């Protein structure tokens, strides 16, 4: 008979634990959206879970069954787009990940306790110093970026132009902080996410979850996305 304390955690097991933690942390916050499998840089990479609130915070999951072969190429994309990032991984990957990813990445260990996945923070996520506005703005659809350009009187000569030109005009005229705010706000109000979890009356969830259409340490806390004040 298998020992329930030593079973191999699957990616789905870890994802469920992360999802449940996010749900608890933000159940009363109507201004948070969590997107599963968010495509970045026009689909060049996907982040397993993205928390959109006062930042764009990503969660990348590496289970015991995963290899780390794709991590360098994923890192190149994540470093351009995500404001903060935590990688959640099984013990077997901890040493290699800790020595290879940037210091601003958070590091969370997933362990099995009595057949249940628990999450332990080994390193807190910090603000990404290398966000590239030209990559971040690619999260916006053509109609979304055009609406922003019109609001700022920047749409002249762009009618019918490719979206790369719309993105470029926005980056040329708005400061990085404003671009980050615009992207977060547009993602939150976008109406075409595929729902993962529906709100039920009185549960405090407001469109919380969506799916993209394209051994040492302490227990993981409720401070996700580096918000100054996590929801009560």
C-alpha positions as CSV (number, residue, x, y, z in Angstrom):
1,X,0.0,0.0,0.0
2,X,1.3,3.5,-0.9
3,X,2.2,5.8,1.9
4,X,-0.1,8.8,1.6
5,X,2.8,11.0,3.0
6,X,5.1,10.1,0.1
7,X,2.9,10.2,-3.0
8,X,4.2,12.2,-5.9
9,X,2.4,15.5,-6.2
10,X,1.1,16.2,-9.6
11,X,0.9,19.6,-11.3
12,X,-2.8,19.5,-10.8
13,X,-2.4,18.9,-7.0
14,X,-0.1,21.9,-6.7
15,X,-2.3,24.1,-8.9
16,X,-5.3,23.3,-6.7
17,X,-3.4,24.3,-3.6
18,X,-2.3,27.6,-5.1
19,X,-5.8,28.3,-6.4
20,X,-7.3,27.6,-3.0
21,X,-4.8,29.9,-1.3
22,X,-5.6,32.7,-3.7
23,X,-9.3,32.2,-3.3
24,X,-8.9,32.6,0.5
25,X,-6.7,35.6,0.2
26,X,-8.9,37.5,-2.1
27,X,-12.4,36.2,-1.6
28,X,-13.6,39.6,-0.4
29,X,-11.7,41.7,-2.9
30,X,-13.8,42.6,-6.0
31,X,-10.8,44.2,-7.7
32,X,-8.8,41.0,-8.2
33,X,-8.9,38.7,-11.2
34,X,-7.0,35.4,-11.4
35,X,-6.4,34.1,-14.8
36,X,-5.2,30.5,-15.6
37,X,-2.8,29.9,-18.4
38,X,-2.4,33.6,-19.4
39,X,-0.6,33.9,-22.7
40,X,2.4,36.4,-22.7
41,X,4.2,38.0,-25.7
42,X,1.6,36.9,-28.2
43,X,1.6,33.3,-26.9
44,X,5.4,32.9,-26.7
45,X,4.9,31.6,-23.2
46,X,2.0,31.0,-20.7
47,X,2.1,31.6,-17.0
48,X,0.2,29.0,-15.0
49,X,-1.7,31.5,-12.8
50,X,-1.8,35.3,-13.0
51,X,-3.1,37.5,-10.2
52,X,-4.3,40.9,-11.6
53,X,-4.8,43.5,-8.9
54,X,-2.3,46.2,-7.9
55,X,0.2,44.3,-9.9
56,X,0.5,41.5,-12.5
57,X,1.8,38.6,-10.3
58,X,2.5,35.3,-11.9
59,X,2.7,31.8,-10.4
60,X,4.7,29.2,-12.3
61,X,4.3,25.6,-11.2
62,X,7.0,22.9,-11.5
63,X,5.9,19.5,-10.1
64,X,8.0,16.4,-9.4
65,X,7.1,15.1,-12.8
66,X,8.2,18.2,-14.6
67,X,11.7,18.9,-16.1
68,X,13.2,22.3,-16.1
69,X,14.1,22.3,-19.7
70,X,11.6,25.1,-20.7
71,X,12.5,27.3,-17.7
72,X,15.2,29.4,-19.4
73,X,12.9,30.3,-22.3
74,X,10.0,30.9,-20.0
75,X,12.2,33.1,-17.8
76,X,13.1,35.3,-20.8
77,X,9.4,36.1,-21.3
78,X,8.4,36.3,-17.7
79,X,11.1,38.8,-17.0
80,X,9.7,41.2,-19.6
81,X,6.0,41.1,-18.6
82,X,5.3,40.1,-14.9
83,X,5.5,42.7,-12.2
84,X,6.2,40.0,-9.6
85,X,6.5,36.2,-9.9
86,X,6.6,33.2,-7.6
87,X,7.7,29.8,-8.7
88,X,6.0,26.9,-6.9
89,X,7.9,23.7,-7.0
90,X,8.6,20.3,-5.5
91,X,11.6,19.8,-3.3
92,X,13.6,18.0,-6.0
93,X,13.9,21.2,-8.1
94,X,14.5,23.7,-5.2
95,X,18.3,23.8,-5.4
96,X,18.6,24.2,-9.1
97,X,15.8,26.8,-9.4
98,X,17.2,28.8,-6.5
99,X,20.6,29.0,-8.2
100,X,19.3,29.9,-11.6
101,X,16.4,32.3,-11.5
102,X,16.6,36.0,-10.7
103,X,16.6,37.1,-7.1
104,X,13.4,39.0,-7.5
105,X,11.5,35.7,-8.2
106,X,9.7,34.3,-5.2
107,X,10.3,30.7,-4.3
108,X,7.6,28.5,-2.8
109,X,8.0,24.8,-1.9
110,X,5.1,22.4,-2.3
111,X,5.2,19.5,0.2
112,X,2.9,16.6,0.9
113,X,1.5,16.4,4.4
114,X,-0.9,13.5,5.0
115,X,-1.7,13.3,1.3
116,X,-2.4,17.1,1.1
117,X,-0.3,19.7,-0.6
118,X,1.0,22.5,1.7
119,X,2.9,25.6,0.4
120,X,5.9,27.0,2.2
121,X,7.5,30.3,1.2
122,X,11.3,30.1,1.0
123,X,11.8,33.5,-0.7
124,X,9.4,36.4,-1.0
125,X,8.7,37.8,-4.5
126,X,10.0,41.3,-5.1
127,X,9.3,43.9,-7.8
128,X,10.6,43.0,-11.2
129,X,13.2,45.6,-12.2
130,X,13.2,44.5,-15.9
131,X,9.6,44.9,-17.0
132,X,9.5,45.9,-20.7
133,X,6.5,48.2,-21.5
134,X,6.7,47.0,-25.2
135,X,6.1,43.4,-24.0
136,X,3.6,44.3,-21.3
137,X,1.3,46.2,-23.7
138,X,1.0,43.1,-25.9
139,X,-1.5,41.8,-23.3
140,X,-4.0,44.3,-24.8
141,X,-6.2,43.5,-27.7
142,X,-6.4,45.9,-30.7
143,X,-9.7,47.4,-29.7
144,X,-8.5,47.9,-26.1
145,X,-5.3,49.7,-27.0
146,X,-7.2,51.8,-29.6
147,X,-9.7,52.9,-27.0
148,X,-6.8,54.0,-24.7
149,X,-5.2,55.9,-27.6
150,X,-8.5,57.7,-28.4
151,X,-8.8,58.6,-24.7
152,X,-5.4,60.3,-24.9
153,X,-5.9,61.8,-28.3
154,X,-3.2,59.6,-29.8
155,X,-5.1,57.7,-32.4
156,X,-4.4,60.0,-35.4
157,X,-3.2,58.0,-38.5
158,X,-3.7,54.6,-36.9
159,X,-7.1,53.7,-38.4
160,X,-6.8,50.1,-39.8
161,X,-3.2,49.8,-38.8
162,X,-1.7,46.6,-37.4
163,X,-1.8,46.3,-33.6
164,X,2.0,46.4,-33.3
165,X,1.8,50.0,-34.4
166,X,-1.0,50.7,-31.9
167,X,1.1,49.2,-29.1
168,X,4.2,51.2,-30.2
169,X,2.2,54.5,-30.2
170,X,1.1,53.8,-26.6
171,X,4.6,52.9,-25.4
172,X,6.0,56.0,-27.1
173,X,3.5,58.3,-25.3
174,X,2.7,56.9,-21.9
175,X,5.1,56.4,-19.0
176,X,5.7,52.8,-17.9
177,X,3.7,53.2,-14.7
178,X,0.7,54.4,-16.6
179,X,1.0,51.6,-19.1
180,X,1.1,49.0,-16.3
181,X,-2.1,50.6,-14.8
182,X,-3.9,50.6,-18.2
183,X,-3.0,47.0,-18.8
184,X,-4.3,45.8,-15.4
185,X,-7.5,47.8,-15.7
186,X,-8.3,46.6,-19.2
187,X,-7.7,42.9,-18.2
188,X,-10.0,43.3,-15.2
189,X,-12.9,44.7,-17.3
190,X,-12.4,42.4,-20.3
191,X,-15.6,40.4,-20.7
192,X,-14.4,37.4,-22.7
193,X,-12.6,35.3,-20.1
194,X,-13.7,31.7,-19.8
195,X,-14.9,31.3,-16.2
196,X,-13.3,28.7,-14.0
197,X,-15.3,29.4,-10.9
198,X,-18.7,31.2,-10.9
199,X,-19.9,33.4,-8.1
200,X,-22.7,32.2,-5.9
201,X,-24.8,34.5,-3.8
202,X,-23.1,35.7,-0.7
203,X,-19.7,34.1,-1.3
204,X,-17.9,37.4,-1.8
205,X,-16.3,36.3,-5.1
206,X,-16.5,38.8,-7.9
207,X,-15.3,37.2,-11.2
208,X,-12.4,36.0,-9.2
209,X,-11.2,33.1,-11.4
210,X,-11.0,33.1,-15.2
211,X,-9.2,31.1,-17.9
212,X,-7.4,32.7,-20.8
213,X,-9.0,32.2,-24.1
214,X,-6.0,31.9,-25.8
215,X,11.5,22.0,4.7
216,X,12.6,25.5,5.8
217,X,10.7,28.7,5.6
218,X,7.2,29.6,6.7
219,X,3.7,28.9,5.5
220,X,2.7,30.9,2.5
221,X,1.0,34.2,3.6
222,X,-1.8,36.2,2.1
223,X,0.4,38.9,0.5
224,X,0.1,38.2,-3.2
225,X,1.0,40.5,-6.0
226,X,2.8,42.7,-3.4
227,X,-0.3,44.7,-2.6
228,X,0.3,47.0,0.3
229,X,-2.9,46.0,2.1
230,X,-4.2,42.5,1.5
231,X,-7.9,42.2,1.7
232,X,-9.4,41.6,5.1
